[in-house]
Amino acid sequence: AMAVVKSRGAFNVHREVLDEQRLEEASQSTLLSFHCVSRCSVPRLKQTVVGCLPVLYWLPRYSIWEYGMPDLISGISVGIMHLPQGMAYALLASVPPVFGLYTSFYPPLVYFFFGSSRHISIGTFTVLSIMVGSVTERLAPDSNFFIINGTNVTDVVDISTRDLYRVQVAAATTVLGGLIQLVLGMVQFGFVGTYLSEPLVRAYTTAASAHAVVAQLKYIFGLSPARFSGPLSMIYIVVGTLISYYITLHSSYNISVVGEIPSGLTMPSIPDRKIFGDVIKDAFALAVVGYAISISLGKTFALKHGYRVDTNQELVALGLSNMVGGFFQCFSVCSSMSRSLVQDSTGGKTQMAGVSAAVIVLVTVLKLGPLFQQLPKAVLSAIVCVNLKGMFKQYYDVIMLWRTNRVDLVIWLVTYVSTLLFNLDMGLGASIAFALLTIVLRTQHPQYSILGQVPGTELYMDLETHKEVRGIPGITIFRSSATVYFANAELYLEALEKMSGLDITKMIQYQRRQEAKQKRREKRAERRARRAAKRQVMMSKVHTTGKHVTLYNLFNESDGQSSWVYLKDPDMATLGSASELHDGDTTTLGSSSEDTLSHDLERVSLGSLGKWTWDIHSIILDLSPTNFIDTVAIKTMKNIFHDFGEINIDVYIAGCQALVVEQLDRGGFFSESITKKHLFATVHDAVLHCLHHRGASSSLHDHECTLTLLTSNNIVGVNMWNSI
């Protein structure tokens, strides 16, 4: 212990010497400052690099003995799933099946370096493939690629030219969507996915699965119906197929197969930039939907395994995966629910499983491609339908939401119907708009409540929903369940008046009428007093002896003139007898019961006048649910303070967050009449102040209440009893 003390003392002496040397050696101050900045910047730089490349965090700590075999087994399992799904979902994207294999190879390798989730499987996905397919068939329909034989246009489609252009459209859409995701991630816009609620995403994927099944019917039954795009496209498929079946039934059908799968990988190429302007709306929809699906799955697995997923980094990782993949003729990717579940259930620990799966796909493309050339497309369509089994189970959401939350049920139904009828891109836009509308409506019409105290505690809860709470006499505690802003500020004031039982407008009008009457009474009394004063001055010094008559020169103080008064009989004086005046007794002239009432009105409150009576002396506005406040709400709050102040009711604010107080200050809320003394940290603090300030004199009736008030270091018991 002594050695430790001595070493610490030596260290302190040494530190003091160093401080003196630094002060004396001014020439080295710049170098020392630079050294300190470097020491502070190195950890920050390291954190930034690791944040941009999460693989640098977990790969140096990777244990081959612990994670190697589980990741390998998981990767092989997921890679085997990639093969049929990649080719099948390429049919949904309306591109040749081999491009589905490319899509299952390049993006997972990019995500390996930049992704923050360890368990999701990046690659083809049903919904995104359907969305890409709607774009490719809209911009490259079969009608644009009929073979021209001389001067005649035949019904034969130039499939190779059509598919080549569709690949260009899909690649351009994918690159543009990835660029949007990358930009959103770099500007920290990861929260955009939170606007896609779970009911919306599940309903959207359910409707997309219906589109997927309809799109696969032509491969399952070997039909070649005309493809429609845009609103009501699914109905036109269905209706057109039925008409074709019953009117022009084909005598025979040719079985469609996958066809040639070229061995090897394609060289990267830049998509046609002319296509970008036609697909920007679809690219944005792909970016948002792909991110929402990936981040939801990523958060699910992160919560299960105890790590964190960076929302902004996920946008960057997906954006780079799509951009790089688009240069290699891939279409849009995101995480797949089925493959991610397999990757997790087979023991996958890290994204090394994704690399293993990509190797399986690479081997297939390089060496095993010819084995899949004779695979019927009907088999791939059956694979698609089987993989959609989990999405079709989401129809049970309707029953669950009916029991739990009707608003979410409406969002689910609107999303499903709009996506089913108006196609995927328009359906997504309509769904998001409706979801945001429900947010506005729910915040515009929140739940308002009057709070009471839970006996023996500092808790205040709704009087209507909690029977054990008790109201505090003379105090109204008002709370809104939502933020007060321009859309509900007026409704907030109306609810406050309604629930407190105070009609401010009528009360202020009544008070002003009473004040006007009072002023008129005072003016009449003042005029009578002036006339009486004139008469009193004229007869101020009256002396009589017996019945003799005396003439006096009186000075009138009101007009500054003197006059002579001849009194025949002093007993006729209005001020009383001469003896009474001589004794100095006086009587106020012009006094009446009306004048007495006018003076009494000044000392009574408005609550004692006629039918407008109440026993509220204080109102506490609980703003704890409020996380921001705008200028309209600030004006409403100022009006509340002013209007209730006119009828002698004090208003206080409780539970304000620091940001809200700052916004009130910047908005000019505080003034000489409204100071920060009207703000309290909690409702209980505001109640104590009201009882101390007004409660002792104003709330001694109507209720029986016992409160224990903690003020400073003293405990004061206040008992209010019902006087019967």
C-alpha positions, 0 to 999 in steps of 0.5 A: 500500500505504501508503495502504491501511495509513493508511486501515485505521489511520484506520478503527481509530481511528474505530471506537475513538472510536465505541465510546467514544461508545457507552459514554458515551451511555447514553441512546442504547443502546436505539436502537442495540440496536434498530438492530442487531436490525433489521439482523439481522432484515431478512435473516431476514425476507426469507429467510422471505418468499422461502421462503414465496413461491419465485416471488419468488426466481426471477421477478425474475431471469427472462430473457424472451429466455432463458426466454420462448420455451422456456416458451411452447412447453412450456406450449402442449404441456402445455396441449394434454395438459391438455385430454383428460387433464383430461376423461378423469380427471374420468371416473375421479373420477366427476364431469362432464368439465368439472370436469377442465378446472377442475382443470387451470386453478386449481391450477397458478396457485396452485402458480406462486406457492408451488411450489419445483419448476420443472419438474413439471406440477400438475393431474389424475393417474390415481391421485388421480382413482381415489381421488376416484372411489372416495369419490364413488361410495361416498357418492353411488351411483346407487341414491340418485338413482333418480327417483321417479314417484309412489309408484314408484321407477324405474330411471332415475337423476337424473344432474344431481342425482347429479353435483351431489352428487358434485362436492360430495363431491369438493370437500369431500375435496379441501379437507380433503386440502389442509388436511391438507397445509398443516398438515403443511407448516407444522409441518415434517412434510415427512419423512412422504413418506420413509416411502413408499419407491419400491417402495411408490409404484410398486406402488401406482400400478401397482395403481391403474392396474389399477383405472383400466383396469377403471373405463374398461371401461364407457365403452369397451364402452358398458356400464352395470354396477353400481359397487362400492366397498370391498374386492374391488370390482374383482373384483365389477366384472369378475365382474358384467360377465361375468355380465351379458354371458352372461346378459342380453346387451343388444341395443343400446347407446347411445354416451355422449358428454361432453355439455354443457360450460358456457362460463365459470368457476364462482364459488367456494363453500364445500363442504358441511361435513357431508361432512368427517366422512365423507371424513377418512380418504380425505382423509388418504390423498389428501394423503399419496399426492399429496405422495409422488408430487409430491416424488419427481418434484420431486426427480428434476428438481431433481437433473437441473437442479441446484437444490433442492426444499423438502419442507415448502414442497412440502406447503404449495404442494400444500395451497394448490393443493388448498384453493383448487381445492376452493373452485372445485369441483376435485378433488385434484391432484398432479404428473403424470409424463407432463406433467412429462416433456413440460414438461421435454423441450420445454424448459420452464425455470420454472413460467411453462410451467405458467401458459401451459398454464393459459391454454390450458385457460382459452381452451378453457373460455371459447370452445372448450368446445362443440367437445368436447361430442360427444366420445365418452367411449370416446375419453377412456377410450382416452386414459386407458389409453394414458397408463397405458402407463408405469405398466404397464411398472412390472411389470418391477420384479418382475424387477429387485427379485428380482435386487437386493433381496428385501425390496423385492420383498415390499413391492412384491407386498404393496402391489400385491395389497393395493391391488388387492383392498382398494381404494386407501385400505385398500390404502395403509394396509395397504402402509404398515403392512407397510413399517413392519413390515419396518423393525422386523424388519430393525432387530430382526434386524440383521447382527452381526459381529466386526471385525478390522484391515486390516494397516497401517491404522486400518481395522476390517472384518468378519472373515467377509466380508474375508479380508485382515483379521486379528483382534487377540489378546485383543480382541473388536470387536463391531458391529451394523449397526442401532441398538440399541434396545428391540426388539433390545437382548436380541438384541444381548446374545445375539449378543455372547455367541454371537460372542465364544464367552463364555456369561456366565450359565454362567461367572458361575454357575461363578465363584460356585460356585468362590467359594462353595467357596473361602469354605468352605475359608477358613472351615475353615482359619480354624477349624483355625487358631484351635484350633491357636492355643489349643494353641500358647498353652498351650505357649508357654513350655516349658523343660525340663532333662533329665528333670525335670518343670516346672509352668508357669502359662500364659496363654491369649490366646484366652479370657484365662484362665491354666492350669497345664500338667504336661509329663511328656515334652517330646519329646511336644510337637506343636511339635517338640523343646524345643531347636527351640522354644528356638531360636525356630523355629516351624511353622504348625499345621493347614496342609495341601495344601487350605489351600495350594490355597485361597490359590493360588486367590486368585491365579489367574484364572477362565480357568485353572479347569477347562473354562471357559477363554478368551483374551479380556481386552477387548471393544470395542463399535462403536456407530458405526451407532447414531444413538439409544439408549433406556432399555432399550438403556442397561440392556442396556449396563450389564449388559454392562459388569457381567457381563463385568466379573465374569469379568475382561473389560474393556468399552469403547465406540467410535464414539459420536455426540455425541447418543448420549453425551448420551442415555447421560449422561441415562439414568444410564449413567455411574457410578463403575465405568463412566466416560467413560474407557470411551468412545473416538472410534474403534475404533483408539483403543480397541484401542491402549488395550486393548493398552497396558492389558492386551495386554502381559501377557495376549495373548502366545500363540495368535497371531503379530501385529505391530502398530505403535501410535501413542501420543502422539508416540511410535511403539511396535512391539509384537511378539507371537510364537507360542511353540512 
